[in-house]
Amino acid sequence: MRDLLEELYKAQVLTSTKIARKFFDDVREVERVKRFFYTLRKVGIVLKPDFDISSFRIKRAVLILHDVILRDVSLVESIDIPGVKSVAPLIPKGVFLVVEGGAIDTYGADERAMKVYAYERVFRSRPPRDLLFPVARKLDADIIRYLLTVLGKGDIIDFPETELLNKFDWIDLEIVNLVSEDPSISLRELLYKLEYERVRKKVRHFLERIERIEKTITGYGVSKIVSLKSLAMGIIAVIRGGDRRDVLRLLRIPTVMAVGISSEGHAVVQMVTLRELFHETVRALDDFCSVYGLELVDVYSYDPRFIVVNKFIRKSTGGYIPSARADEHRWVKVDVGEVVDVVRKVVRS
């Protein structure tokens, strides 16, 4: 099982049917693959395909609002703006939001009261088995301190190259959503959920669609470790300079949830820690940057227990605007000023 885990970290393959064929040379091993994903979930590990958002022409950004106090995060659920992906209160005050869309428009935004860090690619964590499973089974201060001592000392992950989708439609997006919700789904089950008979003319090249979408993933990443819910401190760290591959070394640590990479030369790291180990964690990040010639530009702390998350490129919340023709598509433009105005109104209500 664990060898398969490391192989999936760098594999461009979707559905249990194709995983069975690729790694066991037998599509009849589908149940074995399903048991693999079930075993991971049983110990609190959720593994999902890591889609390259740039392949779908999506941009993402972290917004940091300094002058807002969010006492009731449930109020944010009333925000009706396509593209708002997640929201959490900063510590001691402020709000951090993640937005995504075809473009991130910062024109008119008050830069004195907020900061915007945009990026085009996102990678989930890929911890080695000797770090992942102990963290999933038990988590305490000693384990966190040990993880900080090995921060950035893992090997460079050799991510596969992804391709830009020149054309995609709602069926492609629904496939992305379905395999994200259940990575162990088989080809037969996927066809059934797509209501094959109703859209048979559009999915007659179903396997070709799957192969095309597979080229948009950077492998599989750990999207959730249940034990991390006990950690009461989230960290957003902005790093600049150096080699992008060195920043991605952080993904070998289970408490590093994701790394966003920008073409402008900065990276956004999202991780969690214990509140009492916040300063130790920041020092470890700073030491890591010093070793690899990077610069730790900004660090923000937030409460991860109150984060609100919308699903990836779900048509109703992700900002996708379907059109009459299958080869036409576009994403909404995220107006940062509008998002900030709505958040402030909700907080004051």
Helices and strands as residue ranges (DSSP letters): H 2-8, H 16-24, G 27-29, H 30-42, E 45-51, G 53-56, E 59-65, G 73-78, E 84-89, E 95-101, E 103-105, E 114-119, E 121-124, H 129-137, H 141-149, H 170-181, H 187-193, H 206-214, E 217-225, G 226-230, E 233-240, H 244-247, G 248-252, E 256-261, E 266-273, G 275-277, H 278-291, E 295-302, G 304-306, E 308-309, E 320-321, E 330-331, E 333-335, H 336-348
